[in-house]
């Protein structure tokens, strides 16, 4: 019986341990979230398939024209009057093989155009990933922000409960009136509301992040971790601009589109040239028996010399050049705007970290101590609590603004220049 009870107890402990390990999943860092996103996001995976399709078009573009085979059976005699011409009742007179010869490197130019189209597809895929990573980073930062606000709400509620406990003892000792204790207890509702709002916002942020990851993990088992802070060290603006010019995938795609347009124009000129068709035939003619022959067919391109396509591709070069200039101007605009936002946020954050947080904490503790000893009014105490809460929340929101501005700058540059 003891052995049976031990076995049952061990099984229960093992099941509880497994359940706890399954429930408590390790929090994901930003790098782990990004790797998971790149491996599972359906939009990114669909874009990779598009690149493979473009590479398949390269094969089609470089194919040679197929030769043609023509067979001629002549002198068929469907009537019964007269001797047959052959055992089968007809003669196989000729077989002709012809082949279109493409001049002026048409096939090579088609392949070059297709390869440049693949390059544009690759750059567009990188640009798609750049924008999706920005959305992912924003959801990640929002999750960290809501976690920090929730922890602050818990801390404020715990601190206020401690203050309520002290003041209940003061009320029992006759140091404060019933109305003052009631006002203190009513104020606790605000801290409870802050905590519940933070819980809801955190769950909402996790839902958005899980949707981007295409993950069906239960919300209670999903968590992320990472530094929720700011850095005052930012590279010079000229350096950031140059990095953006070198790395922005949409600008690279615009340059590649202009280069492809030039190749397409060369292909249009080549397509306006004449391509001869060479033919070789063998045949049998009863009066002269067997023979062979050669032929060349040359189209006379009097009216259609591909004039329209030549003009269209020439105009397309100018159009892509203008689009490239517009994209380049957009790069400077994005970088300058994001850089200014980051600098402005850092300027606001620095005094919070240097002075305001410490001052708000010091004022709250001092007024609370004074109120507990009858040296401060209830209104002073409540105002000090509200000021502390406001300063802390403002600081967390500013840190989130900095991280979002840093993500915006990374988006503008095309790679991570700020963590």
Helices and strands as residue ranges (DSSP letters): H 2-23, H 30-40, H 42-61, E 68-74, E 91-100, H 106-172, H 178-213, G 219-221, H 237-247, H 249-271, E 277-285, E 289-297, H 307-351, I 352-356, H 357-372, H 378-413
